[in-house]
Amino acid sequence: MVRNFWNKIVKSQEQRAAYYMLQNLSDRQLSDIGVTRSEIKYRVYK
């Protein structure tokens, strides 16, 4: 039970880090990896 809770916390932190990283890329960099700015939240939290 504690392990499951801990894993959820870790996953949440990883998702926030990925979201922050993608938000700070330029539109050109996002285009290079095939993501639009409007897709970032969906891609990170799906």
Secondary structure as UniProt FT lines:
FT   HELIX           2..23
FT   HELIX           27..32
FT   TURN            33..34
FT   HELIX           37..39
FT   HELIX           40..45
//
